[in-house]
Amino acid sequence: MDKNNNQYQEYSFEISQSANYTLIIQLEVKSFTYAVIYNNKLMAFGENYPIYQLDEPGDLTDILTANYKTVIIGLCADALTLVPNHIFQTNKVSEYAHFLDFTENENVLAHVFNSENIIVYKTPKAIINAINKFGIDNTVYALKGWVNVLSNQPHVNNKIYIEIGNDHIHFLYFLDGKLHFYQIFEVVDEDDLAYFSVLVAEQLQLNPRTTHLGLSGMIDTFDNKFAKLSRFFEKVELTEVALISLPWHLENHKVLSTVSLLLCASSEEV
């Protein structure tokens, strides 16, 4: 929904020290965000860059070509399904994929989602080709960290979590402390966001007037998206979970889904 990109570098950041740093690249279908982290401190950050810059990095050449201690790539999905662990079979991934209506220009992957589910999802082959240089073994599902971090927060049965990206929004809901609902939708503007938020609440049999929203990603309390949601829901707030040390101008909710991938430092492909 927002097309600008913003870049930050800590004053002590030195690309020559990259062997001590962790690089995170979180992908969306049309854009990506990166973060460089050292000792739980954000050293560099950039958001909303077009996918082509993974192949033609331009002003990101130093960042994207350095040798890092750890690399974590969060792969996006434009369609997905969750399969419970106890019924998942690796040799049936192609069967699960038929629910995703995938094409020859897409790859279907399966990763561990949480302790109870495997996520089967599709992502464009162009993205897979663009991140091959970083190592396919370094990939996880892009929102895995976000889901896992929020699963460890205190839960109430009338709260929906929403992660707002450039082209998709992610909805997460826990019932009695357990994951009950996770879904993504493609969006264009704040009207789409409000529509799908009310739709999800109704699917969950929640009354928006008594439902709370916890928001992260590309949103501020003073923007139109926040105002629109506040018209329909009882309480709308930012999800300010602090995972690492940030500069004063970067709020925790804006980087939460990206830096939470720090907790997913190895591939869990099945």
C-alpha positions in Angstrom: 0.0 0.0 0.0 2.9 2.4 0.7 5.5 2.6 -2.1 8.3 4.6 -0.5 11.5 3.1 0.8 13.5 4.2 3.8 17.1 3.3 4.7 18.9 3.5 8.0 22.5 2.7 9.0 23.9 2.8 12.6 26.9 5.1 12.9 29.1 2.2 13.9 28.0 0.0 11.0 31.0 -1.2 8.9 30.4 -3.5 5.9 33.9 -4.8 6.4 32.7 -6.4 9.6 29.9 -8.3 7.9 31.3 -11.7 8.9 30.0 -10.8 12.4 26.6 -9.7 11.3 23.3 -11.4 10.5 21.5 -10.4 7.3 17.7 -10.8 7.1 15.8 -10.4 3.8 12.0 -10.5 4.1 10.2 -10.8 0.8 6.8 -9.8 -0.4 5.5 -10.6 -3.9 6.6 -7.3 -5.3 9.1 -5.9 -2.8 11.6 -6.7 0.0 12.9 -5.4 3.2 16.3 -6.0 4.7 17.9 -5.8 8.1 21.4 -6.2 9.4 21.7 -7.2 13.0 24.7 -7.5 15.4 24.4 -8.4 19.1 20.7 -7.8 19.1 21.1 -4.3 17.7 19.9 -3.0 14.4 22.9 -2.0 12.3 21.2 -1.3 8.9 17.6 -1.4 7.6 15.9 -0.7 4.3 12.2 -1.3 3.3 10.0 -1.6 0.3 12.7 -2.1 -2.4 11.6 -3.6 -5.7 12.4 -7.3 -6.2 14.6 -6.6 -9.2 17.2 -5.0 -6.9 18.0 -8.5 -5.6 19.5 -9.1 -9.1 20.5 -5.5 -9.8 21.3 -4.2 -6.3 22.5 -0.7 -7.3 22.9 1.3 -4.1 22.4 -1.9 -2.1 25.4 -3.6 -3.7 27.5 -3.5 -0.5 24.7 -4.8 1.6 23.5 -7.6 -0.7 26.9 -8.9 -1.8 28.8 -9.0 1.6 29.7 -12.3 3.4 27.6 -12.6 6.6 27.9 -14.8 9.6 24.2 -15.8 9.1 21.7 -15.2 6.4 17.9 -15.6 6.8 15.6 -15.3 3.9 11.8 -15.0 4.5 9.9 -16.3 1.5 6.6 -14.7 0.6 3.3 -16.4 -0.3 0.4 -15.2 -2.4 -1.6 -18.3 -1.5 -1.2 -20.9 1.3 -2.7 -23.7 3.3 -1.9 -25.1 6.7 -1.7 -28.9 7.1 -1.7 -30.3 10.6 1.6 -32.2 11.5 -0.2 -35.5 12.2 -1.7 -35.8 8.7 1.1 -34.1 6.6 2.9 -36.4 4.2 5.9 -35.1 2.3 5.1 -37.1 -0.8 1.7 -35.4 -1.0 2.9 -31.8 -1.3 1.8 -31.8 -4.9 -1.7 -32.8 -3.9 -1.9 -30.1 -1.2 -0.6 -27.6 -3.9 -3.7 -28.1 -6.0 -5.7 -26.1 -3.4 -3.4 -23.1 -4.2 -4.2 -23.0 -8.0 -0.5 -22.6 -8.8 0.9 -22.0 -12.3 4.2 -23.0 -14.1 5.6 -19.6 -13.1 5.3 -20.5 -9.4 7.1 -22.8 -7.0 5.3 -24.7 -4.2 7.1 -25.1 -0.9 6.5 -26.6 2.5 8.0 -25.4 5.7 7.4 -25.9 9.4 5.0 -23.2 10.5 4.6 -23.8 14.2 4.6 -26.8 16.6 1.3 -28.1 15.2 1.3 -27.2 11.4 3.1 -27.3 8.2 2.6 -24.4 5.8 2.3 -25.3 2.1 2.5 -22.1 -0.1 3.3 -20.8 -3.5 5.8 -18.1 -4.4 6.9 -16.8 -7.8 9.8 -18.7 -9.5 11.4 -15.3 -10.2 11.8 -14.8 -6.5 13.3 -18.2 -5.9 15.8 -17.5 -8.7 16.6 -14.1 -7.2 17.5 -15.5 -3.7 19.3 -18.6 -4.9 22.6 -16.7 -4.5 21.9 -16.5 -0.7 21.3 -20.2 -0.3 17.9 -21.9 -0.5 18.8 -23.7 2.8 18.6 -20.3 4.5 14.9 -19.8 3.7 11.9 -19.9 6.0 8.3 -18.7 5.5 8.4 -14.9 5.7 5.9 -14.5 8.6 7.0 -17.5 10.6 8.8 -15.4 13.1 5.9 -13.0 13.5 3.5 -15.8 14.2 5.8 -17.5 16.7 6.5 -14.2 18.6 2.8 -13.4 18.9 2.0 -17.0 20.0 4.1 -16.3 23.1 2.1 -13.1 24.0 -0.8 -13.1 26.5 -3.9 -13.9 24.6 -7.6 -12.9 24.8 -10.3 -14.4 22.7 -11.4 -11.1 21.2 -8.1 -9.9 19.6 -7.0 -10.3 16.0 -3.4 -9.5 15.0 -2.8 -7.9 11.6 0.5 -7.5 9.7 0.2 -4.9 7.0 2.5 -5.1 4.0 2.9 -3.5 0.6 0.7 -5.9 -1.3 -0.8 -8.4 1.3 -2.2 -8.3 4.8 -1.9 -11.2 7.2 -4.5 -12.0 9.8 -3.7 -14.1 12.9 -6.1 -15.2 15.7 -5.7 -17.3 18.8 -8.5 -19.0 20.6 -7.9 -20.2 24.1 -4.2 -19.7 23.6 -3.9 -21.8 20.5 -3.6 -20.8 16.8 -7.1 -20.8 15.4 -6.9 -18.8 12.2 -4.2 -17.5 9.8 -4.9 -16.1 6.4 -3.6 -13.6 3.8 -5.3 -11.2 1.4 -4.1 -9.1 -1.4 -4.9 -5.4 -0.8 -4.6 -2.0 -2.5 -5.7 0.6 0.0 -7.3 1.3 3.4 -10.7 0.4 2.2 -9.5 -3.1 1.3 -7.9 -3.3 4.8 -11.1 -2.4 6.6 -13.2 -4.7 4.4 -11.1 -7.8 5.0 -10.7 -7.0 8.7 -14.5 -6.9 9.2 -14.9 -10.0 7.0 -12.3 -11.9 9.1 -14.0 -10.9 12.4 -17.4 -12.1 11.0 -15.8 -15.4 9.9 -14.5 -15.8 13.4 -18.0 -15.0 14.8 -16.6 -11.9 16.5 -18.5 -8.6 16.8 -16.2 -5.8 15.5 -17.6 -3.5 18.2 -16.2 -5.7 20.9 -13.1 -6.9 19.1 -9.5 -5.6 19.5 -6.9 -5.3 16.8 -3.2 -5.5 17.2 -1.5 -3.9 14.2 2.1 -4.2 12.9 3.9 -3.3 9.7 3.2 -0.3 7.5 0.8 1.7 9.7 0.9 4.7 12.1 -1.7 5.9 14.6 -2.2 9.1 12.6 -2.7 7.6 9.1 -5.9 6.8 7.2 -5.6 3.0 7.7 -5.6 3.4 11.5 -8.5 5.8 11.3 -10.5 3.6 9.1 -10.1 0.6 11.3 -11.0 2.6 14.4 -14.4 3.3 12.9 -15.3 -0.4 13.0 -13.5 -1.9 15.9 -13.7 -1.3 19.7 -10.0 -1.0 20.2 -7.1 -0.6 17.7 -3.5 -0.5 18.9 0.0 -1.1 17.7 1.8 -4.3 18.5 5.0 -2.9 20.1 6.9 -6.1 21.0 10.6 -5.3 21.5 13.0 -7.9 20.1 16.2 -5.9 19.4 17.6 -2.4 20.1 16.3 0.1 17.6 17.1 3.7 16.7 14.8 6.2 18.2 12.9 6.9 15.0 12.0 3.2 14.2 9.1 1.8 16.1 8.9 -1.8 17.1 5.7 -2.6 15.3 7.2 -1.5 11.9 10.0 -3.9 12.0 8.5 -6.7 14.1 7.8 -9.2 11.3 11.3 -8.7 9.8 13.4 -8.9 12.9 11.4 -11.7 14.3 13.0 -13.9 11.6 16.1 -13.7 13.7 14.4 -16.5 15.7 14.3 -18.7 12.6 18.0 -19.0 11.8 17.9 -22.3 10.0 15.7 -23.7 7.2 12.9 -26.0 8.3 11.8 -27.3 4.9 10.0 -30.6 5.0 
